[in-house]
Amino acid sequence: MYLKEQRQLAERIRAVLRSLYQIEVENVVLEQPPELAFGEFATPVAFELARKLRKAPRKIAEEIVAALGQVPGFAGFEVAGAGYINARLARGDFAQAFAHSGDVPPPAQALHVLVEHTSINPNKAAHVGHLRNAILGDTFVQLLRAAGQQVDVQNYIDNTGVQVADVVVGFTHLEALNLAGVEELMTELAADGTRIDYYCWDLYARVSQWYEAVPEKAAARKKLRLDTLHALETGGNETAQIAELVSTTVLRRHLETMLRLGIEYDLLPRESEILHLHFWDLAFEQLKAKGVLYFETEGKNKGCWVMKRASTSSPESAGSTAPPQEPRSESPVRQAPDEDAKVIVRSNGTVTYVGKDIAYHLWKFGLLGKDFGYLPFFRYSDRECWISAEKGVANHPQFGGAQAIYNVIDSRQADPQANVIEALRGLGYTEQAAHYTHFSYEMVALTPRCALELGYEVSEEDRARPYIEVSGRKGFGVKADDLIDQLIAATRGEVDGRHPELSQAEREATAKAIAVGALRYFMLRFTRNSVIAFDFKDALSFEGETGPYLQYAVVRVRSIFRKAGTTPEDALAAVADIDPAPYLSGEGSEGIWEVWLRAAKTTLLLDQCISTAEPAYLAKHAFQLAQDFSNFYRLHHILSEEDPARKKLLLATAAVTERELVRALAWMGISAPEVM
């Protein structure tokens, strides 16, 4: 609602500027004044025009205000200070419209958007760091869908990479198992109730240490890793079959883990198919034909196909010694080779991660000229999650061909992501490059207190640090399922004590809702470029900026309606019978308008979160709305209010809080239980 009025005012100001000064202003800046006493909007547009019009900003502001006239939804405009224009909403009309229609997202041009998130290597159990990726990605998917976008969710599976190769080395050399032996072991593990992803967690740490355990054998063991990796990439051998069996089984566990948090996927594209369907060959021809790649004949990259990095100059000016199609040794101008060029094809003919990623993203945008096969893989309650295959079934959903891409990948991958974008630009796909977003984020660590609670030995030095980094190779970290289990156990104790009247199933569902809400909100409340130090006590607190605090705010609001013998829907409908204006300003109105205005900004935050790719703004908005309601509730006694019209407005204030809080929480993947 607030966003709707903001856009309407901006358009009206643009029309006035065209009429008065024959000036076209693309973006009219609208701010919120420091105090509501000055109005709900303010614009410095007069200052921006002062030099061009050669007038004092205040004079320009006065002319604009005089020309604005009556704008629907606004009570008036005034000039403030040296030239600011303040705008006041017609509060009564605004409240009635908002109560009736809600904060409906404005229509947007629907795009086919592809969001890739989670992307855990299928070699061990998911850990707390993976949860940040998945929760960020899933929340952003909900935001895009709320804005009317068509969204496909993909979870890229690197099933032929070095991490899977390491686990295969563990099975074949540390455990001395062949394919039949691995199959038998997995059957035994399942019978004992031992999870394969947990088993691989320990095996991965063991093999990582084994590589370096005997210095004189380190080189041979590292070669074993490379040979295994090559066998995985080639396929059609027993080593690759072991990798397929293990990675697929671990992948199913990952999907089950994420489903506990309400996170689902549409497609699981795998690196094995990108390799075996020869996606790279098609991409390679495009890259050579457009001159994006060139063959280096000198320097450290001699014999490699390379491309300029995003931050450097073109290959020609960097000293390319050959045209893009075929290597050659002579060039009219001899310059030093570009030592910073990005290697895409190594001198031994193998393709780097970035090269395969370029091919993959050409497929994502529908620019490769080839497609995967598809097979159903994992069943959700209402649909299938599909996986890529060399040969699939005939009837399957359409994947790829996106108009915009968001890749939720940690900040350490900024350089590879930038190089993929640079390759798209070099190929002439500038529109696609402009709609490619690296949705980066920082790592998740543990507070020393959390590490101790998980049973880890923590040195005195580490206890003094703000956080301790997790390491899968060292086996140090918290598994995602263990974390979820501990959160549910902690909340279950609270729910059992507070609500013994509920059935066991109801208490379990409530405990899960609180635990999931705590975890998801904790991962979302920090901006993406912040390192998170996870802590059980902080996440589960019912006070402060936490998920349980927001859920409890909804529970408090709902209790008001139970005591009042009405519903939020009826309370909102009753606003039509009164004039809210007298109760939204002046004496005795403290905190009421603040709640209405904050609640009406939900779609503004939706717009901001999408435009900045930052879900933390929504988390902060929900917390501030809960705080505003708490202040309002402390000042106004809703149930004992004697003025019938005023009581209706107070109940409606609680109702808009409940409606917008529940919606904001839902976008964050958090449910609001009936009790806490």
Residue pairs with C-beta under 8 A, 6 or more apart in sequence:
1 94
1 97
1 98
1 101
1 102
1 103
1 104
1 600
1 603
2 40
2 103
2 597
2 600
2 601
2 603
2 604
3 106
3 601
3 603
3 604
3 607
4 106
4 603
5 40
5 41
5 73
5 74
5 89
5 94
6 30
6 41
6 604
7 106
8 71
8 72
8 73
9 30
9 41
9 71
9 74
9 87
10 27
10 28
10 30
12 68
12 71
13 25
13 28
13 43
13 45
13 64
13 68
14 24
14 25
14 28
16 64
16 67
16 68
17 23
17 24
17 25
17 45
17 49
17 64
18 24
19 67
20 63
20 64
20 67
21 49
21 53
23 49
23 52
25 45
25 48
28 43
28 45
29 43
29 44
29 45
29 48
30 41
30 42
30 43
31 41
31 42
31 43
31 44
32 40
32 41
32 42
33 39
33 40
33 41
33 42
33 86
36 593
36 594
36 597
38 80
38 86
39 78
39 86
39 87
39 88
39 89
40 87
40 88
40 89
40 597
41 86
41 87
41 89
42 80
42 84
42 85
42 86
42 87
43 84
43 85
43 87
44 83
44 84
45 64
45 85
46 57
46 58
46 60
46 61
46 64
46 83
46 84
46 85
47 57
47 82
47 83
49 55
49 57
49 60
50 56
50 57
50 60
50 83
53 60
56 83
57 82
57 83
58 79
58 81
58 82
58 83
60 83
61 79
61 83
61 84
61 85
62 79
64 85
65 77
65 78
65 79
65 85
68 77
71 77
73 89
73 90
73 93
73 94
73 97
74 87
74 88
74 89
74 90
75 88
75 89
75 90
75 91
76 87
76 88
77 85
77 86
77 87
77 88
78 85
78 86
78 88
79 85
79 86
80 86
90 581
91 580
91 581
91 584
91 585
91 593
91 596
92 579
92 580
92 581
92 582
92 584
93 581
94 596
94 600
95 575
95 580
95 584
95 596
95 649
95 652
96 575
96 576
96 580
98 596
98 599
98 600
98 656
99 572
99 573
99 575
99 576
99 652
99 655
99 656
100 572
100 573
100 575
100 576
102 659
103 599
103 600
103 601
103 602
103 603
103 660
103 663
104 603
105 146
105 147
105 148
105 603
105 606
106 603
107 148
108 147
108 148
108 149
110 148
110 149
110 150
111 149
111 150
111 403
111 404
112 149
112 150
112 152
112 401
112 402
112 403
112 404
113 144
113 149
113 150
113 151
113 152
113 402
113 403
113 404
113 405
113 406
114 151
114 152
114 154
114 364
114 400
114 402
114 404
114 405
114 406
115 137
115 140
115 141
115 144
115 151
115 152
115 153
115 154
115 405
115 406
115 408
116 137
116 153
116 154
116 155
116 156
116 405
116 406
116 407
116 408
116 409
117 133
117 134
117 136
117 137
117 138
117 140
117 141
117 153
117 155
117 407
117 408
117 439
118 130
118 133
118 134
118 137
118 155
118 254
118 258
118 263
118 265
118 408
119 133
119 155
119 156
119 157
119 158
119 408
119 409
120 126
120 130
120 254
121 158
121 161
121 163
121 164
122 157
122 158
122 159
122 164
122 246
122 247
122 248
122 250
122 251
122 254
123 163
123 164
123 166
123 167
123 200
123 204
123 246
123 247
123 250
124 163
124 167
124 197
124 200
124 201
124 203
124 204
124 250
124 472
125 195
125 197
125 198
125 200
125 201
125 250
125 253
125 257
125 479
125 480
125 481
126 197
126 253
126 254
126 257
126 258
126 479
126 480
126 481
127 470
127 472
127 477
127 478
127 479
127 480
128 444
128 446
128 470
128 477
128 478
128 479
128 480
128 483
128 534
129 443
129 444
129 470
129 477
130 480
131 261
131 444
131 480
131 483
131 519
131 523
132 441
132 444
132 523
132 532
133 408
133 409
133 410
133 441
134 258
134 261
134 263
135 261
135 263
135 519
135 520
135 523
135 524
135 669
136 408
136 439
136 441
136 523
136 524
136 528
136 615
137 153
137 406
137 408
137 439
138 153
138 261
138 262
138 263
138 669
139 520
139 524
139 615
139 618
139 667
139 668
139 669
140 406
140 408
140 439
140 609
140 610
140 613
140 615
141 151
141 153
142 666
142 667
142 668
142 669
143 606
143 609
143 610
143 615
143 618
143 667
144 151
144 610
145 151
146 606
146 667
147 606
147 607
147 610
152 266
152 267
152 399
152 402
153 264
153 265
153 266
153 267
154 265
154 266
154 267
154 268
154 269
154 399
155 265
155 267
155 268
156 268
156 269
156 270
156 271
156 360
157 247
157 251
157 268
157 269
157 270
157 271
157 387
158 164
158 270
158 271
159 232
159 243
159 244
159 247
159 248
159 251
159 270
159 271
159 272
160 229
160 232
160 233
160 240
160 243
160 271
160 272
160 275
161 229
161 232
161 271
162 225
162 229
163 204
164 232
164 243
164 246
164 247
165 225
165 228
165 229
165 232
165 243
166 204
166 207
166 208
166 225
167 200
167 203
167 204
167 207
167 246
168 228
168 232
168 239
168 242
168 243
168 246
169 207
169 224
169 225
169 228
170 200
170 203
170 204
170 206
170 207
170 210
171 177
171 181
171 182
171 185
171 203
171 242
171 246
172 178
172 228
172 239
172 242
173 207
173 224
174 203
174 206
174 207
174 210
175 181
175 185
175 203
177 185
178 238
178 242
179 238
179 241
179 242
179 245
182 242
182 245
182 246
183 245
186 196
186 245
186 249
189 195
189 196
189 199
190 196
195 253
196 246
196 249
196 250
196 253
197 250
197 253
197 254
198 479
200 246
200 250
201 472
201 475
201 479
202 475
204 472
204 473
204 475
205 472
205 473
205 474
205 475
208 473
208 474
209 474
210 221
211 218
211 221
211 222
211 225
212 218
228 239
231 237
231 239
231 240
232 239
232 240
232 243
232 272
233 275
234 240
235 272
235 275
235 276
244 272
251 268
252 378
255 265
255 378
255 385
257 480
257 481
257 484
258 264
258 265
259 380
260 481
260 484
260 516
261 484
261 516
261 519
261 520
261 669
262 516
262 669
263 669
264 380
264 385
265 385
266 385
266 386
266 397
266 399
267 374
267 385
267 386
267 387
267 388
267 399
268 377
268 378
268 385
268 386
268 387
268 388
269 360
269 372
269 388
269 399
270 387
270 388
271 356
273 372
273 373
273 388
273 389
273 390
274 280
274 356
274 359
274 360
275 356
276 390
277 370
277 372
277 390
278 370
279 356
279 359
279 360
279 362
279 363
279 368
279 370
280 351
280 355
280 356
280 359
282 359
282 362
282 368
282 369
282 370
283 355
283 358
283 359
283 362
283 368
284 293
284 305
284 345
284 355
284 359
286 292
286 362
286 427
287 293
287 307
287 324
287 344
287 358
287 423
287 426
287 427
288 305
288 324
288 325
289 324
289 325
290 324
290 426
290 427
290 428
291 315
291 323
291 324
291 426
292 307
292 324
292 423
292 426
292 427
293 305
293 306
293 307
293 324
293 344
293 345
294 305
294 306
294 307
294 315
294 320
294 321
294 322
294 323
294 324
295 304
295 305
295 306
295 321
295 322
295 326
295 327
295 328
296 302
296 303
296 304
296 305
296 306
296 320
296 321
296 337
296 338
296 341
297 303
297 321
297 322
297 327
297 328
297 329
297 337
298 321
298 337
299 336
299 337
299 339
300 339
301 337
301 339
301 341
301 343
302 337
302 347
303 347
304 343
304 344
304 345
304 346
304 347
305 343
305 344
305 345
306 315
306 338
306 341
306 342
306 343
306 344
307 315
307 341
307 342
307 344
307 419
307 422
307 423
307 426
308 314
308 315
308 318
308 338
308 341
308 342
308 422
309 340
309 341
309 342
309 415
309 418
309 419
309 422
310 418
310 419
310 421
310 422
311 418
312 318
312 338
312 340
312 341
315 338
315 341
318 335
318 337
318 338
318 341
319 334
319 335
319 336
319 337
319 338
320 331
320 338
321 328
321 329
321 330
321 331
321 334
321 337
322 328
322 329
322 331
342 354
342 419
343 352
344 351
344 352
344 354
344 355
344 358
345 351
345 352
345 355
346 352
353 416
354 416
354 419
354 420
357 416
357 420
358 419
358 420
358 423
358 424
359 368
361 405
361 420
361 424
361 436
362 368
362 424
363 370
363 371
363 372
363 400
364 400
364 402
364 405
365 400
365 401
365 402
365 405
365 424
365 429
365 432
366 400
366 401
366 402
367 427
367 429
367 432
371 399
371 400
372 388
372 389
372 392
372 399
373 388
373 389
373 390
373 391
373 392
373 393
374 386
374 387
374 388
374 389
374 392
374 393
374 396
374 397
374 399
375 386
375 387
375 389
375 392
375 393
376 384
376 385
376 386
376 387
376 393
377 384
377 385
377 386
377 387
378 384
378 385
378 387
379 385
386 396
386 397
386 399
403 435
404 435
404 436
404 437
405 432
405 435
405 436
405 437
406 437
406 439
406 613
407 417
407 436
407 437
407 438
407 439
408 439
408 441
409 417
409 438
409 439
409 440
410 440
410 441
410 442
410 443
411 440
411 441
411 442
411 529
413 438
413 440
414 438
414 440
417 438
417 440
418 438
420 436
421 433
421 436
421 438
422 433
424 430
424 432
424 433
424 436
425 433
437 613
439 528
439 613
440 528
440 529
441 528
441 529
442 528
442 529
442 530
442 531
442 532
443 469
443 470
443 531
443 532
444 470
444 523
444 531
444 532
444 533
444 534
445 467
445 468
445 469
445 470
445 531
445 532
445 533
445 534
446 454
446 467
446 468
446 470
446 477
446 478
446 533
446 534
446 535
447 466
447 467
447 468
447 533
447 534
447 535
447 538
448 458
448 462
448 463
448 464
448 465
448 467
448 468
449 535
449 537
450 478
450 533
450 534
450 535
450 536
451 458
451 462
451 468
452 458
452 463
453 536
454 478
454 482
456 476
458 468
462 468
466 533
467 531
467 533
468 476
470 476
470 477
470 478
471 477
478 534
483 519
483 534
484 515
484 516
484 519
486 536
487 515
487 516
487 518
487 519
487 536
487 539
487 540
488 511
488 512
488 515
490 515
490 536
490 540
491 510
491 511
491 512
491 514
491 515
491 518
491 540
491 548
492 507
492 508
492 511
494 511
494 514
495 502
495 507
495 510
495 511
495 514
495 675
495 676
496 507
498 675
498 676
499 506
499 507
499 510
499 675
502 510
502 675
509 673
510 673
510 674
510 675
510 676
513 551
513 670
513 671
513 672
513 673
514 540
514 547
514 548
514 551
514 673
514 676
515 540
516 669
516 670
516 671
517 547
517 548
517 550
517 551
517 665
517 670
517 671
518 539
518 540
518 546
518 547
518 548
519 539
519 547
520 547
520 668
520 669
520 670
521 539
521 546
521 547
521 550
521 619
521 668
521 670
522 532
522 534
522 538
522 539
522 546
522 547
523 532
524 615
524 616
524 618
524 619
524 668
525 545
525 546
525 616
525 619
525 620
525 623
526 532
526 616
527 614
527 616
528 613
528 614
528 616
538 546
539 546
539 547
540 546
540 548
541 548
541 549
542 548
542 549
542 552
542 676
543 549
545 619
545 620
545 623
547 670
548 676
549 623
549 626
550 622
550 623
550 626
550 661
550 665
550 670
551 665
551 670
551 672
551 673
551 676
552 676
553 626
553 629
553 630
553 657
553 661
554 658
554 661
554 662
554 665
554 672
555 672
555 673
555 674
555 675
555 676
556 633
557 568
557 629
557 654
557 655
557 657
557 658
557 661
558 568
558 658
558 674
560 638
560 639
560 651
560 654
561 567
561 568
561 571
561 651
561 654
561 655
563 639
564 638
564 639
564 651
566 651
568 654
568 655
568 658
568 659
569 655
571 648
571 651
571 652
571 654
571 655
572 652
572 655
572 656
572 659
574 648
574 651
574 652
575 648
575 649
575 652
577 648
578 645
578 648
578 649
579 645
580 649
580 652
583 589
583 592
583 645
583 646
583 649
584 592
584 593
584 596
584 649
585 593
590 635
591 628
591 631
591 632
591 635
591 636
592 632
592 636
592 649
592 650
592 653
594 628
594 631
594 632
595 625
595 628
595 629
595 632
595 653
595 656
595 657
596 653
596 656
598 621
598 624
598 625
598 628
599 625
599 656
599 657
599 659
599 660
600 656
600 660
601 621
602 621
602 660
602 663
602 664
605 617
605 618
605 621
605 664
606 618
606 667
608 614
608 617
609 615
609 617
609 618
615 668
618 664
618 667
618 668
619 668
621 664
622 661
622 664
622 665
622 668
625 657
625 660
625 661
625 664
626 657
626 661
628 657
629 653
629 654
629 657
629 661
632 653
633 654
636 650
638 647
638 650
638 651
638 654
641 647
641 650
661 672
662 672
665 671
665 672
